[in-house]
């Protein structure tokens, strides 16, 4: 049967045992014909077996569909993100094409526009920038590069951001690399 489980056949003597152990639902009913009862039990067994096979086939189809959906989600998860990034690539290519004719101010404006476009796309996809300058140091989102004495900010706060960090929908993609403020050096009189 194509790899499907085989239906167990009901033997006549098993049907009689089932009949003897089952309570009568109609007390005034006369003795039933054993052949009729066996035929009815066999019909019910066939019907239940068919229902079981249909349910098993449907379960297998759902499993295959879910596996296919997961495979497609992995394969094409970045499709819309990639499509949006093409605008950034186009902007950079236009900038490079006009670089010889443009002055420094125009190039800077083009770079700023491209950076703004990229930032907008990242935010649209849930990528948020971490720029913790002046905030208390948080080891879950910041990576301390070094500590530097400072009277400008509270000790244990971020003095300088070396490299911005990023989160994706609240989950850390890259920690912000920072220099953390330490107590000012008393020998220097609180100055740097």
Order of alpha helices (4+ residues) and beta strands (2+ residues): alpha-alpha-alpha-alpha-beta-beta-beta-beta-beta-beta
